[in-house]
Amino acid sequence: MKVVIAALSAPPHLNGVSRHAIGLARALLSSRAVTKVHFLAGAWQKAMFQVAFDSMDARFHPHWMPLQDANFSRLFWYFHELPHIASQLEADVVHLTFPAPIAAHAFRCPVALTLHDLYPFEIPENFGLCKSALARWTVRQCIRRVDAITCVSMSTRAQLERWFPAAVGKTTIVPNVVDPIPVKETECRCEMLDEQSFILCVAQHRPNKNVPLAIRIFERLVQDEVLPPRARLLVVGIPGPETKKIQAQILDARLSGRVYLSSGLQDAELQWCYRNCAVLLAPSQTEGFGLPVAEGMLAGCRIVCSDIPAFREIGGDGCRFVAWEGSLVDSYAATIREVLTLPRPPARELTQLSSVSVGRRYLDVYENLFCSPTSGFDKLSQPERVHENVNPLDSRST
């Protein structure tokens, strides 16, 4: 089976979607039923992805698209160019790592979509007025035209059922891959941080992540002398709509030397942070999956997080949950004060999120597509080749 993973997106630094794309590739390559994985991403993403791809085997083929890094260029690429590239690569399946516009009947093989969340509908302020309208149109169009949808969690599927009940029949829950990463701590230490003296918050600068709340919680802990004098708050996540607000809040609270914003940590550095933080703080209002919570459990973190369905689904008894009621700053500060008196928990094994386990689920999704009497796709038939001078892939890959 030949699978094309479409992972072309805007951010040049790792985020939840790009981590999902890496995990998807690893999951598929865990099975010998997959003979080739073609990974399509933007040229501006090459440095970010190549670090993660050092250990991939010979079946993995990355291609870097030299597009202009602009919304229109990326939307046009998905709508017009991706079908031609998939035909040239004789893809058996195309897998979109997030909703993107696709032309009706443009693909000669099934198209699967990973749905992480329904933020454009649930919390449109994540995007702003114009971008949220475009995002809603893209999600509607993509959900309607893909052949299969893999939701990363039960909570995401519940949101899909709320907003798109007609699409539930082509939906399967397949979680993100969260494999433990062995790291030699002496090689990837974050120099500005001391062990066990910092609170870690892994969050993009978007309203649903509640980074301003995390800063207010840290400020309270400092004022109450719950944390040592050298304590820091490290926020790891790419900039977004809340960045200016977050920066202003740090200045107003006079925490410039104590709150660090970072968007360029490599996996090894992030793993060091998980393994050495005093507490992992996740005060999100809503989430589709809860990747930091899963990664924190694998690393043996003390975890304090909001009591929302996605975190409950992943965290179980491995987290301390804070309900969305009363004074959130007081509730979080009291809970963190309590967990700091406890030893670090042992690292968890999350076998249901391993590459092998998730890979089997994806293969089941693909095979069901081929076997469906209504799909119109035959796994054994070869996709029609496009003319050589139409969007030649060789000119777009290295």
C-alpha positions as CSV (number, residue, x, y, z in Angstrom):
1,M,0.0,0.0,0.0
2,K,1.3,3.4,-1.0
3,V,0.2,6.3,1.3
4,V,0.6,10.0,0.6
5,I,0.6,12.2,3.7
6,A,-0.3,15.8,3.0
7,A,1.3,17.8,5.8
8,L,1.9,21.2,4.2
9,S,0.9,23.9,6.6
10,A,2.0,27.4,7.7
11,P,4.1,27.0,10.9
12,P,7.8,26.5,10.6
13,H,8.0,25.2,14.2
14,L,6.5,22.1,15.7
15,N,2.9,22.2,16.8
16,G,0.1,19.7,17.4
17,V,-0.6,19.2,13.7
18,S,3.0,18.7,12.7
19,R,3.6,16.3,15.6
20,H,0.5,14.4,14.4
21,A,2.0,14.2,10.9
22,I,5.2,12.8,12.2
23,G,3.3,10.3,14.3
24,L,1.1,9.3,11.4
25,A,4.2,8.5,9.3
26,R,5.7,6.4,12.1
27,A,2.5,4.6,12.7
28,L,2.1,3.6,9.0
29,L,5.7,2.5,8.7
30,S,5.3,0.2,11.7
31,S,3.4,-2.2,9.3
32,R,4.9,-4.0,6.4
33,A,1.6,-3.7,4.6
34,V,2.7,-0.2,3.8
35,T,5.2,-0.2,1.0
36,K,5.8,3.5,0.6
37,V,4.9,6.7,2.5
38,H,5.3,9.9,0.6
39,F,5.4,12.9,2.9
40,L,4.5,16.2,1.4
41,A,5.3,19.4,3.2
42,G,6.4,23.0,2.6
43,A,10.0,23.9,1.9
44,W,9.9,26.2,4.9
45,Q,9.0,23.2,7.1
46,K,12.0,21.1,6.0
47,A,14.3,21.9,8.9
48,M,11.6,21.2,11.4
49,F,10.6,17.8,10.0
50,Q,14.1,16.5,9.1
51,V,15.2,16.3,12.7
52,A,12.3,13.9,13.4
53,F,12.9,11.9,10.2
54,D,16.5,10.7,10.9
55,S,15.4,7.3,11.9
56,M,12.8,6.6,9.1
57,D,13.4,3.6,6.9
58,A,13.8,3.4,3.1
59,R,10.1,3.3,2.5
60,F,9.8,6.9,3.7
61,H,10.0,9.6,1.0
62,P,9.8,13.3,1.9
63,H,9.0,15.9,-0.7
64,W,9.4,19.6,0.0
65,M,7.0,22.0,-1.9
66,P,8.7,25.3,-2.8
67,L,5.5,27.4,-2.5
68,Q,5.1,30.9,-1.4
69,D,4.3,30.6,2.3
70,A,0.9,32.3,2.1
71,N,-2.6,31.2,2.8
72,F,-3.8,31.4,-0.8
73,S,-0.8,29.5,-2.2
74,R,-1.4,26.7,0.3
75,L,-5.1,26.5,-0.3
76,F,-4.6,26.4,-4.1
77,W,-2.0,23.7,-3.7
78,Y,-4.4,21.4,-1.8
79,F,-7.2,22.1,-4.2
80,H,-5.4,22.0,-7.5
81,E,-2.0,20.4,-7.3
82,L,-2.3,17.6,-4.6
83,P,-4.6,15.4,-6.8
84,H,-2.1,15.5,-9.6
85,I,0.8,14.7,-7.3
86,A,-1.1,11.8,-5.8
87,S,-1.7,10.3,-9.2
88,Q,1.9,10.7,-10.2
89,L,2.9,8.8,-7.0
90,E,0.3,6.1,-7.7
91,A,-1.1,6.6,-4.2
92,D,-3.5,4.0,-2.8
93,V,-4.6,6.5,-0.1
94,V,-4.1,10.2,0.5
95,H,-4.2,11.3,4.1
96,L,-4.8,14.9,5.0
97,T,-3.3,15.8,8.4
98,F,-5.9,18.6,8.9
99,P,-8.9,20.0,7.0
100,A,-7.9,21.5,3.6
101,P,-10.0,22.3,0.5
102,I,-10.2,19.5,-2.0
103,A,-11.9,19.4,-5.4
104,A,-14.9,17.1,-5.8
105,H,-14.0,13.8,-7.6
106,A,-10.4,15.0,-8.1
107,F,-8.7,12.0,-6.6
108,R,-8.5,8.5,-8.1
109,C,-8.0,7.0,-4.6
110,P,-9.7,7.4,-1.2
111,V,-8.9,10.5,0.8
112,A,-8.8,10.3,4.6
113,L,-8.8,13.2,7.0
114,T,-7.5,13.6,10.5
115,L,-9.8,15.8,12.5
116,H,-8.2,17.3,15.6
117,D,-11.0,19.6,16.7
118,L,-13.8,21.9,15.6
119,Y,-12.3,25.1,16.9
120,P,-13.6,27.2,14.0
121,F,-17.1,26.5,15.3
122,E,-16.5,25.9,19.0
123,I,-14.2,28.9,19.7
124,P,-13.9,31.1,16.5
125,E,-11.9,33.7,18.5
126,N,-8.9,31.4,18.0
127,F,-8.7,32.7,14.5
128,G,-10.3,36.1,14.3
129,L,-13.3,37.2,12.3
130,C,-12.1,36.7,8.7
131,K,-9.9,33.7,9.3
132,S,-12.6,31.9,11.3
133,A,-15.0,32.3,8.4
134,L,-12.5,30.8,6.0
135,A,-11.7,28.0,8.4
136,R,-15.4,27.1,8.8
137,W,-15.8,27.0,5.0
138,T,-12.7,24.8,4.7
139,V,-13.8,22.4,7.3
140,R,-17.4,22.1,5.9
141,Q,-16.1,21.5,2.4
142,C,-13.4,19.0,3.5
143,I,-15.6,17.0,5.8
144,R,-18.2,16.7,3.0
145,R,-15.8,15.4,0.3
146,V,-13.3,13.1,2.1
147,D,-14.0,9.4,2.2
148,A,-13.0,8.8,5.8
149,I,-12.5,10.9,8.9
150,T,-10.3,9.8,11.8
151,C,-11.0,11.8,15.0
152,V,-8.2,12.0,17.5
153,S,-10.5,11.5,20.5
154,M,-14.0,10.8,21.6
155,S,-14.5,14.5,22.5
156,T,-13.6,15.5,18.9
157,R,-16.0,13.0,17.6
158,A,-18.7,14.4,19.9
159,Q,-18.1,17.8,18.5
160,L,-18.3,16.4,14.9
161,E,-21.6,14.8,15.7
162,R,-22.9,18.1,17.1
163,W,-21.9,20.2,14.0
164,F,-21.9,17.6,11.2
165,P,-24.2,14.7,12.2
166,A,-24.4,13.4,8.6
167,A,-20.6,12.8,8.6
168,V,-20.5,10.5,11.7
169,G,-21.0,7.4,9.6
170,K,-17.6,7.7,8.0
171,T,-15.8,8.5,11.3
172,T,-13.4,6.4,13.3
173,I,-11.6,7.3,16.5
174,V,-7.8,7.0,16.0
175,P,-5.7,8.8,18.7
176,N,-2.4,10.6,18.0
177,V,0.8,8.6,18.3
178,V,2.6,9.4,21.6
179,D,5.7,7.2,21.8
180,P,8.2,7.5,24.6
181,I,11.4,9.2,23.4
182,P,14.7,8.1,25.1
183,V,16.7,11.2,25.8
184,K,20.1,11.6,27.3
185,E,19.5,14.6,29.6
186,T,23.0,15.9,29.5
187,E,22.8,16.4,25.8
188,C,19.5,18.4,25.6
189,R,19.3,20.4,28.8
190,C,17.6,23.8,28.5
191,E,20.3,26.1,29.8
192,M,18.1,28.8,31.1
193,L,16.2,26.4,33.5
194,D,17.1,24.6,36.7
195,E,15.8,21.1,37.4
196,Q,12.6,21.0,39.4
197,S,12.4,24.8,39.6
198,F,10.1,25.6,36.7
199,I,6.5,25.2,35.7
200,L,5.9,24.0,32.1
201,C,3.0,25.0,30.0
202,V,2.9,23.6,26.4
203,A,0.4,25.8,24.5
204,Q,0.1,27.8,21.4
205,H,-0.9,31.5,21.9
206,R,-4.6,31.0,21.3
207,P,-7.6,31.8,23.5
208,N,-8.5,28.2,24.2
209,K,-5.1,27.5,25.7
210,N,-5.5,30.1,28.4
211,V,-1.8,31.2,28.6
212,P,-2.8,34.4,30.4
213,L,-4.5,32.3,33.1
214,A,-1.2,30.3,33.4
215,I,0.7,33.5,34.0
216,R,-1.7,34.7,36.7
217,I,-1.4,31.3,38.4
218,F,2.4,31.6,38.3
219,E,2.2,35.1,39.7
220,R,0.1,34.0,42.6
221,L,2.5,31.1,43.4
222,V,5.4,33.6,43.4
223,Q,3.5,36.0,45.6
224,D,2.6,33.3,48.1
225,E,6.2,32.0,48.0
226,V,5.1,28.5,47.0
227,L,7.9,28.4,44.5
228,P,11.6,29.0,45.1
229,P,13.2,32.3,44.2
230,R,14.7,31.0,41.0
231,A,11.4,29.5,39.8
232,R,10.4,30.1,36.2
233,L,7.3,29.6,33.9
234,L,8.2,28.2,30.5
235,V,5.5,28.5,27.9
236,V,6.3,26.3,24.8
237,G,4.1,27.1,21.8
238,I,4.0,28.9,18.5
239,P,2.8,32.6,18.4
240,G,-0.8,33.3,17.6
241,P,-3.7,35.8,18.2
242,E,-2.9,36.0,22.0
243,T,0.8,36.8,21.7
244,K,0.7,40.6,22.1
245,K,-1.7,40.2,25.0
246,I,0.6,37.6,26.7
247,Q,3.7,39.8,26.2
248,A,1.9,42.8,27.7
249,Q,0.7,40.8,30.7
250,I,4.2,39.6,31.4
251,L,5.4,43.3,31.4
252,D,2.6,44.5,33.5
253,A,3.2,41.8,36.1
254,R,6.9,42.5,36.1
255,L,7.7,38.9,35.2
256,S,10.0,39.5,32.2
257,G,12.9,37.6,33.8
258,R,10.7,34.8,35.1
259,V,8.3,33.9,32.2
260,Y,9.9,32.5,29.1
261,L,8.1,32.1,25.8
262,S,9.6,29.6,23.4
263,S,8.5,28.3,20.0
264,G,11.7,26.6,18.8
265,L,12.4,23.7,21.1
266,Q,13.4,20.4,19.5
267,D,11.9,17.2,20.7
268,A,14.9,16.4,22.8
269,E,14.8,19.7,24.6
270,L,11.0,19.4,25.2
271,Q,11.5,15.9,26.6
272,W,14.1,17.3,29.0
273,C,11.5,19.9,30.1
274,Y,8.9,17.2,30.7
275,R,11.3,15.1,32.8
276,N,12.6,18.0,34.9
277,C,9.7,20.4,35.4
278,A,8.2,20.8,38.8
279,V,4.7,20.7,37.4
280,L,3.1,20.5,33.9
281,L,0.3,23.1,33.8
282,A,-2.5,22.7,31.2
283,P,-5.4,25.2,31.9
284,S,-7.1,24.9,28.5
285,Q,-10.7,25.8,28.1
286,T,-11.2,23.2,25.3
287,E,-9.0,20.7,23.5
288,G,-9.3,18.1,20.8
289,F,-6.7,15.6,22.2
290,G,-4.4,16.8,25.0
291,L,-1.0,15.9,23.6
292,P,1.0,17.6,26.4
293,V,-0.9,15.7,29.0
294,A,-0.1,12.4,27.3
295,E,3.6,13.3,26.8
296,G,3.7,14.5,30.5
297,M,2.3,11.1,31.7
298,L,5.0,9.2,29.6
299,A,7.7,11.4,31.3
300,G,6.4,11.0,34.8
301,C,5.2,14.6,35.3
302,R,3.1,16.0,38.1
303,I,0.2,17.3,36.0
304,V,-2.4,19.9,36.9
305,C,-5.0,20.5,34.2
306,S,-8.5,21.7,33.5
307,D,-11.3,19.3,33.9
308,I,-12.4,19.0,30.3
309,P,-13.4,15.8,28.3
310,A,-10.2,15.5,26.2
311,F,-7.9,15.7,29.3
312,R,-10.1,13.2,31.2
313,E,-10.0,10.9,28.2
314,I,-6.2,10.9,28.2
315,G,-5.3,11.6,31.8
316,G,-7.5,9.3,33.8
317,D,-6.0,9.0,37.3
318,G,-2.7,10.4,36.1
319,C,-3.6,14.1,36.5
320,R,-5.1,16.5,39.1
321,F,-8.1,18.1,37.5
322,V,-9.4,21.6,38.3
323,A,-13.1,22.3,37.7
324,W,-14.2,25.4,35.7
325,E,-15.9,27.1,38.6
326,G,-15.2,29.8,41.2
327,S,-11.8,31.5,41.3
328,L,-9.7,29.6,38.8
329,V,-6.4,31.2,40.0
330,D,-7.2,30.2,43.6
331,S,-8.1,26.7,42.6
332,Y,-5.1,26.1,40.4
333,A,-2.7,27.6,42.9
334,A,-4.1,25.5,45.8
335,T,-3.8,22.3,43.6
336,I,-0.3,23.1,42.5
337,R,0.7,23.8,46.1
338,E,-0.6,20.4,47.1
339,V,1.0,18.4,44.3
340,L,4.4,20.0,44.9
341,T,4.4,18.2,48.3
342,L,4.1,14.8,46.5
343,P,6.9,12.8,44.8
344,R,7.0,12.7,41.0
345,P,4.8,9.9,39.8
346,P,6.3,7.1,37.8
347,A,6.3,7.3,34.0
348,R,3.2,5.7,32.5
349,E,3.0,3.2,29.6
350,L,0.4,4.4,27.1
351,T,0.4,1.3,24.8
352,Q,-2.8,2.4,23.2
353,L,-1.0,5.4,21.8
354,S,2.1,3.5,20.5
355,S,3.0,3.6,16.8
356,V,2.2,0.0,16.3
357,S,-1.2,0.2,18.0
358,V,-2.2,3.4,16.1
359,G,-0.8,2.0,12.9
360,R,-3.1,-1.0,13.0
361,R,-6.1,1.4,13.4
362,Y,-5.1,3.4,10.4
363,L,-4.7,0.3,8.3
364,D,-8.2,-0.8,9.4
365,V,-9.6,2.5,8.2
366,Y,-7.9,2.2,4.9
367,E,-8.9,-1.4,4.3
368,N,-12.5,-0.6,5.1
369,L,-12.4,2.0,2.5
370,F,-11.2,-0.4,-0.1
371,C,-13.8,-3.0,0.9
372,S,-16.7,-0.7,1.1
373,P,-19.2,-1.5,-1.7
374,T,-20.1,2.2,-2.0
375,S,-16.5,3.6,-2.0
376,G,-15.9,3.1,-5.8
377,F,-12.2,2.4,-5.1
378,D,-10.3,-0.8,-5.9
379,K,-7.1,-1.3,-4.0
380,L,-5.6,-3.4,-6.8
381,S,-6.3,-1.0,-9.6
382,Q,-3.5,1.5,-10.5
383,P,-4.4,5.2,-10.5
384,E,-4.3,6.9,-13.8
385,R,-1.1,8.8,-14.5
386,V,-1.2,12.4,-15.4
387,H,0.8,13.8,-18.3
388,E,4.5,14.3,-17.4
389,N,4.5,18.0,-17.8
390,V,1.5,18.6,-15.6
391,N,2.8,19.7,-12.1
392,P,5.9,17.5,-12.3
393,L,6.6,16.3,-8.8
394,D,10.4,16.0,-9.4
395,S,10.5,19.8,-9.7
396,R,9.0,20.1,-6.2
397,S,11.0,17.5,-4.2
398,T,14.5,16.9,-2.9
